[in-house]
Amino acid sequence: MEKTIILQSVITCPICGHRQEETMPTDACQYFYECSSCKTRLKPKEGDCCVYCSYGTVKCPPMQLGTSCCS
């Protein structure tokens, strides 16, 4: 049985609290993300592979599949 991959994730800026739904890439990790509200450039927390794993409501596709990410 195949796992269903969720591609939509809501990123919450830790600086201003702005929330934005984004579509995650399936072929690469997104290491940087600019908040559309306060323009802060986010990067993953230590130990996380991408901004979705750190600030998103859903982990990135490779992590959802239980495979190693792009680190």
Sequence and secondary structure as in RCSB ss.txt:
>XXXX:A:sequence
MEKTIILQSVITCPICGHRQEETMPTDACQYFYECSSCKTRLKPKEGDCCVYCSYGTVKCPPMQLGTSCCS
>XXXX:A:secstr
       EEEEE TTT  EEEEE  SSS    EE TTT  EE   TT SSHHHHHBSS  HHHHHT     
